[in-house]
């Protein structure tokens, strides 16, 4: 009689082959072996270790320590010459009109004296606290009103004492100047007092000093203005992102000054290229509320096609002052070296080499001219 103790006979060859199978192959073949056509196959591999810290530093993009416009000697000379001429014009303009300014301030001195006296009296009488006391009267709050009245009495006594001491000191100084000071010091002191009272008596709609230069009103470029302009272009991915509360544009660097304008750069949404923005430059200028000649979107050659660089000038390109052509001063050209040919929209010189672009001879070198 055979007795069954629940033992199981194991095939050792099959057990060894099952342990040798790869877990990844078992996992990948699981959807296929299940026979379920809706099972999603795994296509993403395991995460691979990226470059280390030193590797990321080696591949990082370094920003220039010195701005590009400071690295050009010609631009520095042009800027220094313009600044010197600008402030020389300001000094000459106001120096010629100094007597007119002095006369205006003298005529305004009585009004300034009246304002000074009235302001002093209001300060001594604690007029700034009167609205609070009137509010307590309207509420019929007797306790609050009595408290404010005692506070006002203390302030008035202290301020009256301060005003009296200041008056005595001022009168003593005036008498000392009149008796002891020489004539030129008296004239200077009286002139300074009249000018100060005249400045205090000025009116907002009648300035004493007029502007010597009418400055161009160029608003500061901000992120909100750029996002508003991009949203008005009618590009679907940008509009959809902004409709969902997102920006639709990712800034990759701060908005900074770049020569005579502002520079902003960032990444457009997936599927949107810089060309899409360039083709709508007129709409972009309308969204920025700037002339068309001030707005210049461009791509970066060594970046992806969705990386936008937006440069917005302070003035229209057709109205901006052109730099002086270098050949007007030197007049010497080397055909084998770059020479200034023209300027771009930012006012930077564009150089060409005459010998190798068929600019002088009329044909490309070593292309059969001698044989012909």
VENLIN-V417780 format. One record per pair of residues at least 6 apart in sequence whose C-alpha atoms are under 6 Angstrom apart, sorted by the first residue. I is the first residue (numbers start at 0). J is the second residue. Records with the same first field share a line. If there is no record, write none. Layout:
I: J  J
This chain:
30: 38
89: 211
100: 207
104: 194  197
105: 197
107: 197  200
108: 193  196  197
110: 200
111: 196  197  199  200
112: 196
123: 155  158  159
124: 155
135: 144
217: 313
228: 283  286  287
230: 238
232: 282
237: 247
240: 247
241: 247
248: 266  267
249: 265  266
250: 264  265
251: 265
254: 262  263
255: 261  262
259: 312  313
260: 311  312  313
261: 310  311
262: 309  310
263: 308  309
264: 307  308  309
265: 306  307
266: 305  306
267: 305
272: 304  305
273: 298  305  307
284: 291  294
292: 315  316
293: 311  312  315
294: 311
295: 310
296: 308  309
297: 308
298: 307
334: 353  354
335: 354
336: 352
337: 350  351  352
338: 350  351
339: 349  350
340: 349  350
341: 348  349
342: 348  349
357: 363
